Amino acid sequence: MKNYFTLFLLILTSGAICYAQRSSLNTVKTNSGMVSGNANSDGTVHIFKGIPFAAPPVGSLRWKEPQPVTPWAGVKHCTAFSASPMQARPDEFGVYTREFLIPCQPISEDCLYLNVWTNATSSADKKPVLVYIYGGGFGSGGAACPIYDGEATAKKGVVFVVINYRVGIFGFFAHPELSKESGHNASGNYGLMDQLAALKWVKQNIKNFGGDPGNVTIAGQSAGAMSVNCLVASPLAKGLFQKAIAESGAMFISGPFGSPTLQEAEQSGLKLARQLKANTIADMRNIPAADLLNKWQARPIIDGYVLPETIAGTFAANKENPVALLTGWNEDDAFVGKLKTAEEYKKQIAEQYGDKAAAFLQHYPGNTDAEAARSQINISRDQIFGIQNYTWANVQSNKKQAKVYVYRFTRRLPATPDFVKYGAFHTGEVAYAYDNLKFLNRPWEPIDQQLATTISTYWTNFAKTGNPNGDGLPLWPSYNATDHQIMILGETPAAKALPDKAALDFMVGLMGGK
């Protein structure tokens, strides 16, 4: 009987220890105070939403570098998403239904918060960390979009963090008076500075959530990928991360998302202030946020501080932060209006490219209406996204300092007839990469669930080790500028030589790249 009683006590004790370990992250200490969150339905993931990482950038802090959070007493309950950054109403457009957009409310300048998902059982776990940066053309977006949910990634053993940053005029407005008051003779990159502040928060605090501050991957899509590119190039980001994932976006070649110089951006800021009859920055700060929407083309600026020089110049001078890189783009990563007929298309190419038109049509032919339509999609894809990520892959692989892995996402998402035409569209891969198909209202097929498992496992493997490969996955060879092997992420993932390398090389030369 005594032995049975002893065994019973051991079982109770071990259960209590396990429960204590599982419950040790119910409340977590940060450098500003204690926070609490919620557990997921099966109790395996702790979720913290709306943790402040900087002071609200409102009033006199509008257009200032993010400031420290005011510490709080007691426990802050972080169980709901914060407001999304100030932006226009998130109306559905094209293929982008509600699931791709921020909630309609709340939207506010008071937006500098982040969310954490962790399946760690204690602060001693030291799990790899992935920090996700959303897209939206630097003018929209937010951390509360359903497709950025981090539960599935956390279940794979990676602490998942999604951050907010200022967008639009609130994140990228430059003005000589702002540069003068900054202490750095720079203005305009407040959105990037928000990202840096969030990464510093991760560096200082993520250990208490069971994460490893020495094993951080920054990841983003579209403008988020461009942000990743900027952070890799910024001297202010030194030591904040070790790996980078850039989905459909970088800023190597001047183009639709080219970066202005500080002087150019300041002059644009002066012009806008005059239009708004604002004589001083104090006047600008007193203008209601809603009255400033849609009045500024938001994009990163070569400001001499966050970005001392162009991305290409930084890499050429070997001044970038060293990272392992996973990058790529989608088969239908394009934004085109009404498609031209073959005749209209060839006429436009002749007028636009002159003596280069014949060579252009070799790579982007238009002998039939269908061929011309496909070429117009490919041109948009390559000019906006393809040549940027292709160039980054080539530049980094030539350095031979860290591995590069390149993909092409080709799965044409299942859709109702209205959406079939969009195919493997821009942002379509995100739900697969973070295993979040359940948040999209699509007629998914078994192959989609399988592909999401494969892609999300590649992503989490890369976050853990810098190598996407693992047991049970098709081999993904590292990329080099000799055989240009990439992973085709479609119905049957497989490695192959980059299929349109010649067209990309032609477009890089045409757009002024090297």
Beta strands, then each sheet from edge to edge (+ up, - down):
strand 1: 27-30
strand 2: 33-36
strand 3: 38-39
strand 4: 46-52
strand 5: 75-77
strand 6: 84-85
strand 7: 107-108
strand 8: 113-118
strand 9: 127-133
strand 10: 159-163
strand 11: 211-221
strand 12: 243-247
strand 13: 324-330
strand 14: 404-409
strand 15: 485-489
strand 16: 494-497
sheet 1: 1+ 2- 5-
sheet 2: 3+ 4- 8+ 10- 9- 11- 12- 13- 14- 15- 16+
sheet 3: 6+ 7+
end
